[in-house]
């Protein structure tokens, strides 16, 4: 094998470089591997370690090392180690002097190794697939594992005797952390508790310049604006609730009623939406009846009057839960939302609490679609209402549906007449069932009267 003259070792930090010394053929190392770095094993020459060369490994230098190693391997296949000079210089024709080389531990002839290059994309794909497989395995293990909360809940249901008829509507979401299955019942119990304190009382008698018809026109316009802006459904219910709460504590002149509605929707959008509409959008949608300063002033006045309290349950929060308890399809879901939005327009529905409005909307949807049974034990447990408690509100909702086609306020009717909402508004209203509800209600009242008279006789 040809040898090369040794280059001087490069000095760091710009130090002076000495004169090159001729190579004696002994300053060489055994090359165990070809890679990005030179093997750092020390070669012992006559009992003395050979000093290491710290020349930087450049791309061309590494390629030249690899070419030299391949040429040496082709010239001498039987040698156990390939000897390469530690530095690069000019080729010399004289043979290399004999020297001692540290033998490798492996005494057998090394086999040719197949190098498999793995690209970063392949490694990333492999890592991603392993992560996904691990998640699937943990999900399978978690599905069979029961938490302490689920065990205690099951025992409570057994103690109450409701396990045979009530279905667990949260079983499918047990692995969904966003569904908060362990706390969802406590959350809705809290909603039911605070909805009484957030209810709006009858305020129309305290408003000298507006009436329930004007409020209905404003609510119908707000529903159209909500659809035009493509806002979240929570925003609509919160808008009407803010409107009613403000009108209950503040006397509003007729010319500012629409401005109050715009302010309520602006506040609801900032609370619920990710990308809320700009104030200029409300200026344009109101045909420039109000300017930017008036809208901002009304927003500030409403927030101060409501004491910045905007977190309270609306019918939408209960409606999502009750629809899930009804094990509904898309048609029943659209039908329930149709009845709920009809209730937003009518001022007479303000007397009912949000949970009762949501439960009545589900019941009315079941009646219209002729579902059987219309009110299951699961719905009774999750809503907290029995059929007799919902009769009055259900009859009112069915009556609103029967007159929706002839009414001048058609925002909700047009919205739910579209095919993307299964055209549920075009279905015939359950007026016959409403009449049956009246008969059943009268029979219930008669039975209650008989029971009361019997109790009086027993007391006597």
Secondary structure, DSSP 4 states (H G I P E B T S, - for coil): --EEPPPPPPPSTTPPP-PPPPP-S--EEEE---SSS---PPPEETTEEPPPP-----HHHHHHHHHHHHHHHHH-SS-SSEEEESS---EE-SPPPP---PPPS--SPPPPPPP----HHHHHHHHHHHHHHHHHHHHHHHHH---HHHHHHHHHHHHHT-TTT---TTGGGTT-GGG-TTTHHHHHHHHHHHTTTT-----GGG-SS--HHHHHHHHHHHHHHHHHHT--HHHHHHHHHHHHHHHHHS---GGGHHHHHHHHHHHHHHHH-SSPPPHHHHHHHTTTSS-HHHHHHHHHHHHHHTTT------HHHHHHHHHHHTT--HHHHHHHHHHHHHHHH-GGGGGS-HHHHHHHHHHHHHHHTT-SSSS-HHHHHHH---HHHHHHHHHHHHHHHHHTTT-S--HHHHHTTSGGGTTGGGSPP-HHHHHHHHHHHHHHHHHHHHHHHHHHHHH-
